[in-house]
Each structure stands twice: as C-alpha cells, then as structure tokens.
Amino acid sequence: MSAAGLTRLAALQTAPSLETARNDARSQLSSSLPTPLVPSQLGEHLARLLEQQRTQATRLEGELAVSREKGDQLLSEARDRVKQVRERTERLKVGHAETDQGLRAARDKLVSDLEAKDEGADGLTLRERLVVLSQRRKELEAAKKWFGAIVKAEDLGMTVLRSLDTGSLPQAFRAYVSLVEYIKTVHQASESTKAAMPNGAAGMVALTSHLVGMANSVWNSLVRVLSSRLLSKLESLGWPQPFAEPLDPYEDPRVAEFQTAFVDLLTLEHLQANNPIPGPSKRAVPASSKPKPLLALGPLVHPLLLRFKWHFEGDRGTNRIDKPEYPLSHVLNLLTAHERFLSEDIQFLLDSNGFDHIDAVNEFTSLLLPPLASRLRHHLPQLLTMPPILAHTVYQVVEFDQQLRSRGYRPRTWPTVLPEGEEPEEEEGEWEGLSETILARQEWFERWLDGEREYAWHIVSEEDYDADARGSGTRPTNSALRVKELAEQLAGSYAARITSSLDAFESLSFGILPGALGQTTAATAGVGGVVRLVRAGVSARWMSEKCAEWGEDAFFLTLYDYLSSSASTPGKLDRGLQDAADDVLDNSEGTVFDREHKVFENLADRSEELIVRHCAREVSNELKPYYSKRWEEVAEEDATDRSLSPELIAPLSLLSSLLSTLVQSFPPATRTTLYRRIAGLVSQSLYDRLLVSHGWTESSAQQLQYDLENGFLVAVKEAGLPQRGIMRGWEVARGGATVLALPSQASQQGGYVPGGDWTFSRVMQVAFDDSVTEEEGGKFAEMMDDLGVGEALTKSEVQSLLRRRPECWSRSSACRPSWPLVALVALLSLFCSRPLHSSAFAGHLGKPPAQDALPPAYRDPEGYLNDPRFHRTTTYRPSYSSSSSPPHTVSFAVAGSPSADAPTVVWLNGMGGHRLAAVLLDGLFATKGVRLVTLDRPSGGKSTPVPLADRVQASHEAFLAILAELDIKRFSILSHSNGLIYTLFTLLNLPSDLTVLSWTLSSPYVPPWLSGSQLLSLARWVPSPLTSRLGTLLGGLQKVAEPVMRSAGWSSGVVKDWSSAFVSMGTSVPSEPAAAGQAPNGNGTGEVDESQIEPELLPPPKQLAGFRRLNARRPPHKKLFGGEFIPPGMFNEGMKMAVSEGLDAMGLEAMVCLRQGDGARWGWGEPEEGASEVREEVEAKLYERGFAALKAQLTKTGRQVEMSVWYGEDDALVPAKGRVYLRGLLVDSLGMMEADRWKEIEDAGHDHTLGLSCVMEPLLDDVVRVHQRA
C-alpha cells in the first residue's frame, strides 16, 4: 500500500473531532435553510433536516460497520501473507548457503582432480576427457547436419519420383528445381568453408559430391521415365515404321499424346539448361567438347539402334566384315524413310518450343552415326590384315560421307539450349566425316594407302576377267578398269544422277504425292531449293558444252569419219565394234558426242524451267498476305507521302535473294532470260490473284503502282541485274495497275501525267464500245499506247479491270450487266437474316403485364439498350495462333432469366445476326424463366476478325470461351438460318464435359445446290470481292432491292422478307386503314386520330395499348410477342448501334454460306484426304456426310440431343425442294428426329419464325422440359 493510502487509513481510524462536527452542522444547516428565513416555517424545516440527518447517520453507521469488518479481514490476510514471505525467505537463505557450500566443494574437488588420471577412462585426465567429449560433440553436430542435408535432398528426390508415378509432371519439375537449388546452397557453403578453413572443408566437399550423385540419379530417372513414355506413345502410332502422311493431332488423339510427351522432354531440356547441377560430380569424367544430343530424339532412335545391333552385331548373315555397305545403306535408308517426319512434324515441334536453332534431320543423323563408328573401330584390327577389304571399306565410308554432305549434314557444335539472344556459331570447314575414324590415325592411313597402290597396279587375273574371245587377250590392271568405269559413268551415270535429282525435286515441289501437294519441304524451299536446281543446271549446261567441244576435236572428228565409212563396208569391222559404231552413228549428227550433248542440254533446259517455276511459286506464296490485304480500305494520301506496303517486305526480300543467286551462278544471257520468265509468271500471278480479284479505288491502285515501281523493280535492281531491260516481264501487272489507277478527273495541275488526258470515264467509253476493235492502229490500240500499256492487255482484260473500280458500276450500264446486280440483291435480301424484325417484335402472351406496369424497355429505352448485360466481352486464344500473338476478343450478350441455375439457350444467329438481337427476346425468355446467350462471330460487333479459312473454327472456340466464362455445362442450342453451319461444327467437336440437351433449328439454311434456290444460284455468280463487301453495299442497295425483285417476278415471300428485314426493321405497330371519306389525319370530328400517328411519337402506355389492340386481331399463327416488351423503334436504334460497330461480318458470312473464296469451308462434310471427288460431288454430299457424322458420334458417346425444326411456308431462301431434302435426310434417312417435331408455319417467311408466339412459346416450353428431365 502506498504512503498516501496509509495516511488516509490512519486519518479514518482517528476519533472524530467535536469542533469539526459542529462546523459541519452549521454549514449544512446554513445551506439547507431557505433565504429569506420565515420564522413560521423554521420548525418545519428543521424537523425535515433532522430526519434527513438521522437517516444519513444510520446509513453511514451501516457502511462503517461493513468497512471495519472488511478492513479487519484484509489486515488479517496481510499479516498471514507477511508471515509466509518471512518463512520462504528463511528457507531460501538456508538453501543458498547449502548451494554455496556445495559449489565450493565441487570447485575444490575439480581443481584438485584436473591433473589426476582416471584409470577407468583410458588414463586420461578430466581436462583431456572434456576436450575429447567436446570434439566428439562437434563431430556429432557435423554428422547431424550432413545427414540432415542428405535427408532433405532425398525427400526432394522422392517427391520427384512420386510425382512421376502419379503423372504430375509440373510438380516433379518443381521438386527437381528445388533439389538443384538446395545443392547450390550446400555447394556455396562448402566453397565458403574451403576459403575460411582450407584443411577443414573435406566433409562439405564430400557432402556436395554425394548430393550431386543423388541429383544425377534423379535426373536419370526423369529422363528414363519421360523417354519411355514418349517411346510408348510413338510406338502406338506404328513407330519405327515411316509416317508417309503428316501427323494431325485433331484427327488422331494419339498424335496429340505423342506431341505432349515430346514437348515434355523439350521442357526437361530447358530445365537442365536453366538449372545446372553445381559442384563436383560423383563420377567425374573428362569433359567432352561435343554438345550433348537432344533428349527428345533419343527415344526415337532407340528402337532403330536395337534393329541395327540385331542386324549388324549378331550372328545374322547381314553382319559381314566384307560388306560395309550393308550398315551404311541401312542408315541412309532410315534417313530417307523418316526425312519427311523429321523435317516437318519433329521440326515443327522444335521450332514451336524454342529449339529452332536445331535441325531435326541433322540431330537424328548424329544419333545414328556412333554405332557405325563403333563398328568400324571394332573391325579395323582385322581389316588391316585384309588390304582389299580395307580399301573397299574406306571407299564405301567415303561415299557414305559424301552422301551425307550432299544432304546438308553438319554436326551441331553449339549447346542444345542457347542463352536468350545468342545465335549458334558454326565451325568453319566441312564435316570431317565418318572416314576420319580410319584415316585420322596415321598407322591405319598408311596401311590403307599401301593397299591401294598395290591394288591399283595389280593385273586382273584370268578368273576375274572375262575377255572377249576375239580380243587380243590383254588383261588390264585394276586402275585401267577404274578409268573405264569412270568413262562409262560420264556417259550415263552422271546424267542419270542429275536426272534423278531433278525428278526428286519436281516430285517434292510440284507433284501430287504426299510431301508435295504444292508445298515445299525444307530441302526444296526458298533459296536452298533454287541452289539445288542451279547446281544441277550448271553441271548439265557445262557438260553439254564440253560434249560439244569434244565432238569438234580433230581426233574425235577423224574417229567419226572412220566409223562412218567403215560401218557402211560389210566385214570391215568385227561384230563388237560394228555394234558400237552403229549405236554411235544412229544417235549422232556429225560428232561422236552428239547424244551426250543432247542429253545434258535437255537436262539444263529442264533445270532452268524448274528454276523459273520454283522462283515464281515461292514469291507468289510469300505474297499471300499482300493478296489478302483490304485494298478497298487504303486511305488516300499525297503521292510524296506514300511508302512501300509492309506486306511486301518478306516477298521482296525473297525475290531479291533468289535473283541474286541466279546472277551469281549464270552468265548474263541465261540469267536475263530466266529473270524475264520469272517476272512474267509473278506478274501474271499478281494480275490473276490481286488485280482482278479485289475491289479498287483510285488511291489503292496508285499504291499498287507505287509498290510495283518502288518495290518489285527496286528488289530486282538490288539483286544485281542491269538497269537495261529490267521492266521486261512485268507488262501485265504494270499495265493492269495503270488501268486501275486511272484518275476520275483530268489533272488540273499541269505537267506530264501518264496517259495524258485519259480519265477513267474516257477509257470506259472506249473499252465498252462494241464498235471499237483491237486491231492495230485502231482507237483501242492508240489508247493503250497512250497509257503506256501497249499490247500487254486485251480489251476483255481491260473491261475486267475497269469493273474492279466502283465508278464503273455507277457510270455505265455496260459495266454492270443486270444479272450481277440482281444476284447481289438476292444475296443481300435473303442472307441478311434478322430473325426478329418488324412483325417479329410484337407478340402475344397468355398473361400480359398489368396496365400500370410498363416493361423496362418502355420506361427507359436508351438505358435498356445500353444495359451491360448486352455488351459483355471475354478473350480466348485460337488454337491456330502462336503463344506470342495477342488474345482474341468475343462480344456477347446474356438475356432472359438472371439466374445462373435457369435453363440456358445459346442462340447461334444467322448471317448479319448481332448480339443485340438478344434485346428482342429478353422479355419473353425472362417470363419463361430461361436464360439466353448469344454472341458476335468474328468481325461482328466487338469480336476480333479472323481469316476466312479459320472463321468456323474460331467461332467454335469463341463459343467455348463464353461457356467457360459463364460456367455453363448444360445448355440447349437455338440456331437460325446459316447458324446451322456453326452449330453442326460445334456438336461434332464438343468437349466431353459439356452437354447439349436439345437443338432447335429455325429456318435452317440449305445451300442452293441442294435447295434449288434460283436466287442463291445467282448469288454464287457475284464476284468474291463484292460478296466480301456485302456489309458496305447494304445501305445503298436497300433502296433499290424491292423494286428490282418485283420486276424480276420473284415471290411475295421474298419481298416480304426483304421489307421486313430492311424497311421496317423494328416493332412499329401497323397503322389501321382510314375509313372511306375520312381525312388522312383526322377522324371526321376535327380531332387527331392516334392510329394515323407514328407509334414512336405516342406516349409509352398508348404504344403498348396499340400493339395489344392490333395483335388481338391477328389469327393464332400470326400472333406476335415482341411489342409486349419492346417499344416501337427499339430495333432501329439497336441496328444503328450494330452498324456503328461494323458490318464486315456479313460479307464473310455470305462467303462461308456460298463457299466462295480461299478457305471458305465448313469444317464438316468434307471428303477423306486424297479423295478425287470434284467440287460438285463434294458439295452434293456435305449435309449427308455432316449429319451422318453427328449421328455416329452421338451413338458412340451415348448422348441424346432432342431436335426440332421450324420453317415458314413462304421461305424464299429455302424453297420447298430444300425443305423436302432436309426433312428426308433428318427424319426419313437418318432418323435423327421425330416427324411431329418438323413444323412449317403458313404465311411466314425465312426470318419470321423467331418472332411468332406460336413458335417461341412451344420452343421455350420444350427447353424447360428437357432441362427438368435432365
């Protein structure tokens, strides 16, 4: 207790003071009495005060008693506590004294016994024993750390092995990296210890060596398991048998498994390079300068090496020391058989995974050579005793080396994995070859050389030489026979070798066999291919010239004259010489070597023809991006600001390299001829695939001119060709560009202008004037001369070029015949499927909303249309794109029920279908409790454009990305029109974790060759450039479409579809006809008739009331639902938003539907690879093959997809013939749906089905039913 507390306690215990009490009483009384004091009230006040004081006194006395009792208790407890403390203190004093006494005794004993030896402890003193124990403790601590490190490393190693057993490869890789990092830590500690204590680091070095051995063992297990896995996947494909066809992972899942296993080993290669094992190896071996072979190719070679050992290292007849060509030929045959697989499939995997600096064929070759070298070294001691066989062996090995060099083989001298940014450095000089195994050793080389000398001058024995019976009997030496063989090779074998080389190149590059197909292999592509042709051509040309030169030699001329005169004299020559003379004379025209001269000259001509075709083909292939450029979108710019199109950088670089090779290899006359022929083919390719296949503006054509003059011709100059005559060969392309770039108006700037005053309209007048002919000196010829085109283009070609300019279609009826416009209008009117248009946006529900509760779209149309639900996006990466390319975007809308558990319908709309169409079905789907998802296909809305050939595949992958984004596993599909194409592809490629419960086909598209639609048959004649620009042409043709169709006599269904899709385009309530005699804007009473007012101008409640009134008058099969949820004009506003995002997708959709353009394929129904069916046969069987494949897949997987079809009887896009065909296929032939699930609605067109209540309400009921059943 503090001092203040004690003082207060003492004050409270003292007796009370009387004086103090009196003073307190006076103060209390003074404060309690009222002022002024009234005597009559004093008694009353005092009595009350006295009573209060007595009460307070009684209370205080009670509190005092309690306080005293508690104080006594606390005092007693404090006294007890003090007593306990005193007793404990006494005990501690006693214990302290005893402890002090014991310590003093122990100290005295210890000091006295330090030097005393203990007989029971090996005679050591206590101090010595302590030192020994201290050292032992340190050793035990070191052993603990040593074994702890081993245990940790062993745990990591076991994690690697267990992960391999469970198939968790990433976890195994992570554990291995952790093991290597831990060994690095131990190694660094070892190095630090070595630096601090050079004599005390032996244990750490031993620990590091042991850990390195453990890591090597784990690494070997990784390699063994992954190699075994790769080999098993490869053997399941038939390895080591050659693969004639490219491996396709999409067709065979085993191929995908093999590629994954191969990539796993490549990843392991990267892992080892990035995480090297530090420290000394447990089994140190001298470091080799040769790089380690690629791990992933080891399993491929393993079965081949086993076969090699079985053939050439056992007791089989193929293992013969005198036949070294057996194993050598075996290896060459393996390389030839597997070259396609290695150079294409394996090289693709290497290039795609960061090993593009490794040549698969060369790496494979390097793995096959060690057994050959080992076999040579094994047999050499025995061969040294057999000089003829040794010489034969060396000859065969040298020839083998030469064949490998001709294949381009060079062993790799750089590491398997290169640091980032580092290029491989090749060693200078040629590969030494396998022959160095023998010839590099001086003793063996001299023995071989002595044997060759002896053999060369050895006269052939009579047994080995079959001399002519009429001969002199002279037997030659071996060297003489070799010279004779060389001469025979010159006459026949060399030419045959050049021929076979050209045959092989032509079959690989231009043939129709697998490996050709118009695609070059690595050995025949680009500059490498032209170099092979140049070598053959130059050799043949030089031999041709030499044969001609030899034929003019005096000796051979005399010999020819002698043979000519002697052969005509019977009996002058013996039979053998007579036959030889007849052979020479029959194939000669004056010299002995005429036949050989012609053979080599023909080979030279053939090689030059192949050079021309090869160069033109390679450049044209590189020009594909340039051909597919959107030329109609080239911006106008000043001529001084033009630059070369970036798509030309690669092709022009290739062109320059090819021509440079020709300049360096051929004499001027030959290279000039070759250049002009190549230029002519490239120029014609530009004309066929670019000039007449695209739409052009004046500006884009001027850009083309610029590219020709400053791109192609400059590239030719850079190749080293002379300036003179450089434009020869380009006449067609340059002339076509001149015609396309004609100015719309004559130049007002003065000065020289190519073509003078010839404008586009003037050239049109001449070109389309039937009275103007192409005769020399005529008006057309003069115009072409003025333009600088000359005779490069015919009149019909000029007309074709003029039609590429939009001005042609607006200025001359001759430029645009009636059928293309009619066909294009048909294409627009029938393909632009807006299923929810005019009448489709007003409907009927059994229970309409209350009159005082307007739908959200009526209350706030703009806010409703901009609801984020209708403007969602996600990303995906197409399977055909590289990992470095940016992800693609797909925009989509989610409408209807907001619940994620609601039945889901994915709507694959028709051509022109936009995600905002979901706005029109939102209310109905929400009422039915169904969720709706729809998307913009590539180029539509905010979705990323893709090439035409990848459109169907990319749409499918975008579809899957949306399902993943929304976590949808079970759903139904609603397809409209050509949405069938995409739906069928999706169902045929549906992942196993997704389930489609039903498929509703609304107005399913049937192509014109199956439906007999005359309109679509005409549309197929529309040029591809116009079809691809369908979205751009849409607005302009809207105004003329309906009159043209009516004048053509087409059905009312067509006109109805057109008007509903492009005239109304909304939910406007049809106005009621005015009564007879009534003013158009009145009701006869002077008041305004609301039925004559545009619905958009009425208040929302009256809009809804008007819709319901008109809808009630419709028959059941015409009742609509859209106006119950969507106000008039909403669709028009949505269309404006869709148009602002772009209409490019419409043209691409049309090309897919009509299968126009390169790659416009559907991904299903195509014939087998290598089938010889023509296009008409293929297209006739598309639907049959596609739906049959779907049925087979559903049967195989046990899935059930409930199908139903809804058509309009007035569908002009799919006439009766097409509907009968599809019904017969799905219902009668394949039995994929019941007959009662096929519905046709009277008075309905192609795009009306999804707007009718009689279609949509049963459709949604079916969706709910199948989802509840599932």
Order of alpha helices (4+ residues) and beta strands (2+ residues): alpha-alpha-alpha-alpha-alpha-alpha-alpha-alpha-alpha-alpha-alpha-alpha-alpha-alpha-alpha-alpha-alpha-alpha-alpha-alpha-alpha-alpha-alpha-alpha-alpha-alpha-alpha-alpha-alpha-alpha-alpha-beta-alpha-alpha-beta-beta-beta-alpha-beta-alpha-beta-alpha-beta-alpha-alpha-alpha-alpha-alpha-alpha-beta-alpha-alpha-alpha-alpha-beta-alpha-beta-alpha
